[in-house]
Amino acid sequence: MSAPESADRIRVACPHCAAKFKAPAAYAGRKVRCPVAGCGQSFAVPQGPAAAPNPRAAGDPQSSPPLASKRGAAQPAPALSGHETFASNPGRVRMNWLRWWRHRPLWPALGLGCTVLLFALWLVLPVFGVKNSITNKQGNETPIWLFGPAGVATVALYTYRSSRKMWSGDANPGVVIATGPVLIAVPTDLAQGPGRFPAVKIERINLCESGGRPLEVGSRVPTIATYADGAGKDAGHWADFYPVPADYATGDPAEIGRLIDSFPDSQYKFLEAALEEIEKPYQPGLYAMWAAPGKRAGRRITSVRDF
């Protein structure tokens, strides 16, 4: 499968923090939000030489127009997502922390577990005649329990960053392709700038329902993703992306329905065609859906050399 034609992009720079990005030319004159932590200010994208992007192929996994044009209502300023890329369909999902921790328990368990352990040691060690403090170079004693809040801070930071991901990360459609365990396939475009690099990620998820409906093969599960650099300076695309089901953050069927409605049928058609090119039985991983010299579309990416 060859990569679809590239959409025109223009360079923009945040006037508040000077961070530089690329955005689709269609956003010229519109307001966007800077994604840089500590900034987040809105600014207008300057008018570029190209007024609109080139038409996208019907099978392009990112052929979806902005959410506002599909739903007929003005949306908040879209968020740029850094490293010269653009979240074409930001998730805008508000985090339910308890629900998130239930589906992603590792970091909360580690952070809170370390906090409880340190307090327990501080209380128990004196019983065995062991000092419950740490001596620094100046000879001052620091009680062990003072290191406990670091665990709480870790949980808070993890939750904050996860919340930002669910709000401004890139929303992509997911489809259940296997049950027991549940596997979903998610299409996206890994392009950082010019060019098209369609890809599919197959992920194992710990869900039994989405939007209040039991999952079965073919069920649609909306996801929100962040992207990872590292494919090489001149690659023109991200090295990977990490889609997470929106159901991890919200149990509101209306929110799940809103996201599903934001994905055009062309994305599902692309995914259906892509899955025919991926080797079966399906295995979790990233699959490149563009051909390269000596490499077929649908190949599994296990290292940078596979691109």
DOBALUM-528163 format. One record per residue (C-alpha): residue number from 1; residue in three letters; chain; z, x, y. Coordinates in Angstrom, 2 decimals, m for minus. Each point is the difference from the previous one (the first is absolute). Example, Ala and Ser with C-alpha at 12.3 -4.5 7.8 and 13.67 -1.06 7.14 Angstrom:
<nodes>
NODE  pos  code  unit        z        x        y
NODE    1   ALA     A     7.80    12.30    m4.50
NODE    2   SER     A    m0.66     1.37     3.44
</nodes>
This chain:
<nodes>
NODE  pos  code  unit        z        x        y
NODE    1   MET     A     0.00     0.00     0.00
NODE    2   SER     A    m1.01     1.57     3.29
NODE    3   ALA     A     2.15    m0.15     3.10
NODE    4   PRO     A    m0.95    m2.68     2.53
NODE    5   GLU     A    m1.30     0.89     3.45
NODE    6   SER     A     2.58     1.36     2.52
NODE    7   ALA     A     1.26    m2.08     2.90
NODE    8   ASP     A    m0.07     1.57     3.47
NODE    9   ARG     A     3.33     1.28     1.24
NODE   10   ILE     A     1.24     1.28     3.32
NODE   11   ARG     A     2.69     2.52     0.78
NODE   12   VAL     A     3.06    m1.27     1.82
NODE   13   ALA     A     3.15     1.69     1.26
NODE   14   CYS     A     3.32    m1.70     0.66
NODE   15   PRO     A     0.67     0.33     3.76
NODE   16   HIS     A     3.76    m0.08    m0.68
NODE   17   CYS     A     0.40     2.79    m2.61
NODE   18   ALA     A    m3.52     1.56    m0.07
NODE   19   ALA     A    m0.43    m0.58    m3.78
NODE   20   LYS     A    m3.68    m0.15    m0.98
NODE   21   PHE     A    m1.68    m2.43    m2.41
NODE   22   LYS     A    m3.31    m1.62    m0.89
NODE   23   ALA     A    m0.53    m3.75     0.16
NODE   24   PRO     A    m2.96    m2.30    m0.75
NODE   25   ALA     A    m2.28    m0.35     3.01
NODE   26   ALA     A     0.49    m3.78    m0.23
NODE   27   TYR     A     3.50     0.52     1.43
NODE   28   ALA     A    m1.31     1.50     3.25
NODE   29   GLY     A     1.77    m1.78     2.85
NODE   30   ARG     A     2.66    m1.50    m2.27
NODE   31   LYS     A     3.66     0.92    m0.08
NODE   32   VAL     A     1.43     1.90    m2.96
NODE   33   ARG     A     3.46     1.41    m0.76
NODE   34   CYS     A     0.72     3.69    m0.49
NODE   35   PRO     A     1.44     0.63    m3.52
NODE   36   VAL     A     1.91     3.14     0.94
NODE   37   ALA     A     3.73    m0.37    m0.70
NODE   38   GLY     A     1.87    m0.27     3.27
NODE   39   CYS     A    m3.09    m1.16     1.91
NODE   40   GLY     A    m1.51    m3.27    m1.25
NODE   41   GLN     A    m1.32    m0.80     3.49
NODE   42   SER     A    m3.04    m2.20     0.55
NODE   43   PHE     A    m3.10     1.28     1.76
NODE   44   ALA     A    m3.63    m1.01     0.42
NODE   45   VAL     A    m2.70     1.74    m2.03
NODE   46   PRO     A    m2.54     1.41     2.48
NODE   47   GLN     A    m3.58    m1.22    m0.03
NODE   48   GLY     A    m2.07     2.34    m2.19
NODE   49   PRO     A    m3.76     0.56    m0.18
NODE   50   ALA     A    m0.26    m2.37    m2.97
NODE   51   ALA     A     0.97    m3.58     0.61
NODE   52   ALA     A     0.35    m1.14    m3.60
NODE   53   PRO     A     0.11     1.45    m3.51
NODE   54   ASN     A    m2.97     0.02    m2.32
NODE   55   PRO     A    m0.17    m2.92    m2.43
NODE   56   ARG     A     1.91     0.70    m3.21
NODE   57   ALA     A    m1.33    m0.52    m3.47
NODE   58   ALA     A     1.05    m3.21    m1.70
NODE   59   GLY     A     1.71     1.90    m2.81
NODE   60   ASP     A     1.95     2.33     2.31
NODE   61   PRO     A     3.74    m0.24    m0.81
NODE   62   GLN     A     0.77     0.20     3.71
NODE   63   SER     A    m2.66    m2.45     1.19
NODE   64   SER     A     2.68    m2.38     1.22
NODE   65   PRO     A    m0.17    m0.77     3.73
NODE   66   PRO     A     3.22     0.12     2.05
NODE   67   LEU     A     2.54    m2.62    m0.98
NODE   68   ALA     A    m0.29    m1.76     3.37
NODE   69   SER     A    m3.70    m0.76    m0.44
NODE   70   LYS     A     0.60    m1.52    m3.44
NODE   71   ARG     A     2.94    m2.17     0.96
NODE   72   GLY     A    m1.25    m1.08     3.42
NODE   73   ALA     A     3.14     1.03     1.86
NODE   74   ALA     A     0.97     2.97     2.12
NODE   75   GLN     A     2.06     2.61    m1.83
NODE   76   PRO     A     2.38     2.65     1.32
NODE   77   ALA     A    m1.55     3.33     0.98
NODE   78   PRO     A    m1.07     1.74    m3.22
NODE   79   ALA     A     1.77     3.23    m0.88
NODE   80   LEU     A    m1.75     3.30    m0.36
NODE   81   SER     A     1.32     1.77    m3.06
NODE   82   GLY     A    m0.29     3.67     0.90
NODE   83   HIS     A    m1.99     2.97    m1.33
NODE   84   GLU     A    m3.19    m1.39     1.59
NODE   85   THR     A    m0.09    m3.25    m1.96
NODE   86   PHE     A     0.55    m3.68     0.70
NODE   87   ALA     A     1.81    m2.82    m1.78
NODE   88   SER     A    m2.77    m2.61     0.06
NODE   89   ASN     A     2.30    m2.71    m1.38
NODE   90   PRO     A     3.67     0.84     0.73
NODE   91   GLY     A     2.40    m1.83    m2.30
NODE   92   ARG     A     2.39    m1.45     2.62
NODE   93   VAL     A     2.56    m0.79    m2.71
NODE   94   ARG     A     3.65    m0.14     1.07
NODE   95   MET     A     2.29     1.76    m2.42
NODE   96   ASN     A     2.59    m1.79    m2.09
NODE   97   TRP     A     2.20     3.04    m0.69
NODE   98   LEU     A     1.88    m1.40    m2.99
NODE   99   ARG     A    m3.24    m1.03    m1.65
NODE  100   TRP     A    m1.52     3.44     0.66
NODE  101   TRP     A     3.03     1.81    m1.43
NODE  102   ARG     A    m0.19    m2.19    m3.11
NODE  103   HIS     A    m3.60     1.01    m0.66
NODE  104   ARG     A     0.32     3.62     1.21
NODE  105   PRO     A     3.60     0.91    m0.93
NODE  106   LEU     A    m0.24     3.80    m0.47
NODE  107   TRP     A     0.75     1.28     3.52
NODE  108   PRO     A     2.65    m2.64     0.82
NODE  109   ALA     A     1.71     0.74    m3.32
NODE  110   LEU     A    m0.06     3.76     0.61
NODE  111   GLY     A     1.18    m0.26     3.61
NODE  112   LEU     A     2.78    m2.50    m0.56
NODE  113   GLY     A     0.97     1.64    m3.32
NODE  114   CYS     A     0.48     3.39     1.68
NODE  115   THR     A     2.09    m1.62     2.72
NODE  116   VAL     A     2.30    m1.68    m2.52
NODE  117   LEU     A     0.26     3.21    m2.06
NODE  118   LEU     A     1.03     2.09     3.01
NODE  119   PHE     A     2.70    m2.46     1.01
NODE  120   ALA     A     1.25    m0.11    m3.60
NODE  121   LEU     A     0.17     3.79    m0.19
NODE  122   TRP     A     1.87     0.14     3.31
NODE  123   LEU     A     2.62    m2.36    m1.41
NODE  124   VAL     A     0.24     1.43    m3.55
NODE  125   LEU     A    m0.21     3.77     0.44
NODE  126   PRO     A     3.49     0.38     1.55
NODE  127   VAL     A     1.47    m1.69    m3.09
NODE  128   PHE     A    m1.16     3.02    m2.03
NODE  129   GLY     A     1.09     2.49     2.62
NODE  130   VAL     A    m3.54     0.69     1.19
NODE  131   LYS     A    m0.85     0.20     3.70
NODE  132   ASN     A    m1.99    m3.00     1.21
NODE  133   SER     A    m1.55     1.73     3.00
NODE  134   ILE     A    m2.53     2.75     0.72
NODE  135   THR     A     0.88     3.09     2.04
NODE  136   ASN     A    m2.62     1.11     2.52
NODE  137   LYS     A    m0.56     3.52     1.40
NODE  138   GLN     A     2.48    m0.60     2.80
NODE  139   GLY     A     2.70    m0.91    m2.50
NODE  140   ASN     A     0.00    m3.69     0.90
NODE  141   GLU     A     0.36    m2.61    m2.72
NODE  142   THR     A    m2.52    m2.85    m0.31
NODE  143   PRO     A     1.06    m2.89    m2.26
NODE  144   ILE     A    m2.51    m0.74    m2.74
NODE  145   TRP     A    m0.16    m3.67     0.97
NODE  146   LEU     A    m1.66     0.90     3.30
NODE  147   PHE     A    m3.18     0.80    m1.94
NODE  148   GLY     A    m0.02    m3.55    m1.38
NODE  149   PRO     A    m1.64    m1.62     3.06
NODE  150   ALA     A    m3.02     2.24    m0.61
NODE  151   GLY     A    m0.73    m2.13    m3.06
NODE  152   VAL     A     0.19    m3.18     2.06
NODE  153   ALA     A    m2.27     1.60     2.62
NODE  154   THR     A    m2.51     0.84    m2.74
NODE  155   VAL     A    m0.10    m3.63    m1.13
NODE  156   ALA     A    m0.39    m1.19     3.61
NODE  157   LEU     A    m2.86     2.45     0.69
NODE  158   TYR     A    m1.75    m0.90    m3.25
NODE  159   THR     A     0.25    m3.71     0.79
NODE  160   TYR     A    m1.20     0.50     3.58
NODE  161   ARG     A    m3.06     1.97    m1.09
NODE  162   SER     A    m0.76    m2.57    m2.70
NODE  163   SER     A     0.31    m2.78     2.57
NODE  164   ARG     A    m2.52     1.77     2.27
NODE  165   LYS     A    m2.39     0.32    m2.93
NODE  166   MET     A     0.13    m3.71    m0.77
NODE  167   TRP     A    m0.55    m0.87     3.66
NODE  168   SER     A    m2.78     2.40     1.03
NODE  169   GLY     A    m1.37     1.30    m3.33
NODE  170   ASP     A    m3.48    m0.92    m1.19
NODE  171   ALA     A    m0.19    m3.29    m1.92
NODE  172   ASN     A    m2.30     0.00    m3.03
NODE  173   PRO     A    m0.61    m2.56    m2.75
NODE  174   GLY     A     1.36     0.60    m3.47
NODE  175   VAL     A    m0.98    m1.65    m3.28
NODE  176   VAL     A     2.00    m0.02    m3.25
NODE  177   ILE     A    m2.07     1.70    m2.72
NODE  178   ALA     A     2.62     0.20    m2.77
NODE  179   THR     A     3.40    m1.40    m0.92
NODE  180   GLY     A     2.87     1.55    m1.95
NODE  181   PRO     A     0.25     2.25     1.98
NODE  182   VAL     A    m1.56    m1.61     3.05
NODE  183   LEU     A    m2.86     2.06     1.47
NODE  184   ILE     A    m1.79    m0.81     3.24
NODE  185   ALA     A    m3.24     1.45     1.39
NODE  186   VAL     A    m0.29     0.47     3.77
NODE  187   PRO     A    m3.21     0.93     1.90
NODE  188   THR     A    m0.13     1.93     3.26
NODE  189   ASP     A    m2.08     2.45     2.03
NODE  190   LEU     A     1.47     3.51     0.18
NODE  191   ALA     A    m2.19     1.03     2.96
NODE  192   GLN     A     1.77     1.78     2.87
NODE  193   GLY     A    m3.03    m0.06     2.27
NODE  194   PRO     A    m3.79    m0.20    m0.59
NODE  195   GLY     A    m1.17    m0.86    m3.50
NODE  196   ARG     A     1.18    m2.49    m2.57
NODE  197   PHE     A     2.24     0.96    m2.92
NODE  198   PRO     A     0.76    m3.16    m2.01
NODE  199   ALA     A     2.74     0.38    m2.57
NODE  200   VAL     A     2.20    m2.02    m2.35
NODE  201   LYS     A     3.65     0.63    m0.78
NODE  202   ILE     A     1.52    m1.36    m3.20
NODE  203   GLU     A     3.77    m0.37     0.21
NODE  204   ARG     A     2.78    m1.24    m2.24
NODE  205   ILE     A     2.24    m2.51     1.80
NODE  206   ASN     A     3.33    m1.61    m0.84
NODE  207   LEU     A    m0.87    m3.60     0.84
NODE  208   CYS     A    m0.25    m3.07    m2.17
NODE  209   GLU     A    m1.18    m2.32     2.78
NODE  210   SER     A    m1.64     0.15     3.42
NODE  211   GLY     A     0.36    m2.62     2.69
NODE  212   GLY     A     2.08    m2.05    m2.44
NODE  213   ARG     A    m2.73    m0.09    m2.68
NODE  214   PRO     A     0.25     1.75    m3.40
NODE  215   LEU     A    m2.31     2.99    m0.36
NODE  216   GLU     A    m2.86     0.06    m2.49
NODE  217   VAL     A    m3.20     1.98    m0.29
NODE  218   GLY     A    m2.09    m0.88     3.06
NODE  219   SER     A     2.96    m0.92     2.25
NODE  220   ARG     A    m0.36     1.20     3.59
NODE  221   VAL     A     2.81     2.17     1.36
NODE  222   PRO     A    m0.22     1.15     3.65
NODE  223   THR     A     1.06     3.60     0.63
NODE  224   ILE     A     0.77     2.22     2.97
NODE  225   ALA     A    m0.80     3.71    m0.13
NODE  226   THR     A     0.49     3.34     1.70
NODE  227   TYR     A    m2.36     2.93    m0.48
NODE  228   ALA     A     0.54     3.65    m0.95
NODE  229   ASP     A    m1.80     3.02     1.42
NODE  230   GLY     A    m0.83     3.10    m2.02
NODE  231   ALA     A    m3.57    m0.48    m1.22
NODE  232   GLY     A    m1.16     2.94     2.13
NODE  233   LYS     A    m0.72     0.60     3.67
NODE  234   ASP     A    m3.69    m0.90    m0.25
NODE  235   ALA     A     0.23    m2.67    m2.70
NODE  236   GLY     A    m0.18    m2.90     2.45
NODE  237   HIS     A     2.33    m2.15    m2.07
NODE  238   TRP     A     3.60    m0.41    m1.07
NODE  239   ALA     A     1.23     1.52    m3.25
NODE  240   ASP     A     1.78    m3.17    m1.18
NODE  241   PHE     A     1.50    m3.31     1.08
NODE  242   TYR     A     3.12    m1.83    m1.09
NODE  243   PRO     A    m0.27    m3.80    m0.14
NODE  244   VAL     A     3.23    m1.97    m0.39
NODE  245   PRO     A     0.08    m3.75    m0.76
NODE  246   ALA     A     0.98    m2.02     3.06
NODE  247   ASP     A     2.25    m2.00    m2.34
NODE  248   TYR     A     2.35     3.00    m0.09
NODE  249   ALA     A     0.83    m0.70     3.65
NODE  250   THR     A    m0.26    m3.78     0.31
NODE  251   GLY     A     0.46    m3.02    m2.24
NODE  252   ASP     A    m1.65    m2.37     2.48
NODE  253   PRO     A    m3.04    m1.65    m1.67
NODE  254   ALA     A    m1.47    m0.70     3.44
NODE  255   GLU     A     0.00     3.73     0.84
NODE  256   ILE     A    m1.62     0.87    m3.32
NODE  257   GLY     A    m2.59    m2.73     0.58
NODE  258   ARG     A    m0.72     1.29     3.51
NODE  259   LEU     A    m0.79     3.45    m1.36
NODE  260   ILE     A    m2.17    m1.33    m2.83
NODE  261   ASP     A    m1.95    m2.09     2.53
NODE  262   SER     A    m0.69     3.15     2.04
NODE  263   PHE     A    m2.05     1.60    m2.79
NODE  264   PRO     A    m3.68    m1.02    m0.24
NODE  265   ASP     A    m1.64    m0.77    m3.32
NODE  266   SER     A    m2.15     3.13     0.39
NODE  267   GLN     A     3.04     2.17    m0.69
NODE  268   TYR     A     0.70    m1.80    m3.27
NODE  269   LYS     A    m3.69     0.24    m0.97
NODE  270   PHE     A     0.09     3.74     0.68
NODE  271   LEU     A     3.12     0.34    m2.15
NODE  272   GLU     A    m1.54    m1.99    m2.84
NODE  273   ALA     A    m3.05     2.27     0.00
NODE  274   ALA     A     2.14     3.13     0.31
NODE  275   LEU     A     2.13    m0.91    m3.01
NODE  276   GLU     A    m3.17    m0.09    m2.12
NODE  277   GLU     A    m0.50     3.70     0.79
NODE  278   ILE     A     3.59     1.07    m0.73
NODE  279   GLU     A     0.74     1.14    m3.53
NODE  280   LYS     A     2.03    m2.36    m2.18
NODE  281   PRO     A     2.77    m0.44    m0.97
NODE  282   TYR     A     1.08     0.11     3.63
NODE  283   GLN     A     2.44     2.73     0.93
NODE  284   PRO     A     2.02     0.31     3.23
NODE  285   GLY     A    m1.60     2.38     2.49
NODE  286   LEU     A    m2.51     0.43     2.82
NODE  287   TYR     A    m3.71    m0.54    m0.73
NODE  288   ALA     A    m2.81     1.16     2.30
NODE  289   MET     A    m2.76    m2.59     0.21
NODE  290   TRP     A    m2.58     2.21     1.68
NODE  291   ALA     A    m2.34     2.36    m1.83
NODE  292   ALA     A     0.05     3.76     0.62
NODE  293   PRO     A    m2.18     2.80    m1.36
NODE  294   GLY     A     0.69     0.12    m3.72
NODE  295   LYS     A     2.71    m2.66     0.28
NODE  296   ARG     A    m0.35    m3.68    m0.70
NODE  297   ALA     A     1.45    m2.91     1.91
NODE  298   GLY     A     3.11    m1.36    m1.66
NODE  299   ARG     A     1.44     3.44    m0.82
NODE  300   ARG     A     3.76     0.41    m0.08
NODE  301   ILE     A     1.41     2.36     2.62
NODE  302   THR     A     2.64     2.35    m1.38
NODE  303   SER     A    m0.56     2.93     2.39
NODE  304   VAL     A    m1.92     0.82     3.17
NODE  305   ARG     A    m2.81     1.47    m2.13
NODE  306   ASP     A    m0.74    m3.45    m1.43
NODE  307   PHE     A    m1.18    m1.30     3.38
</nodes>
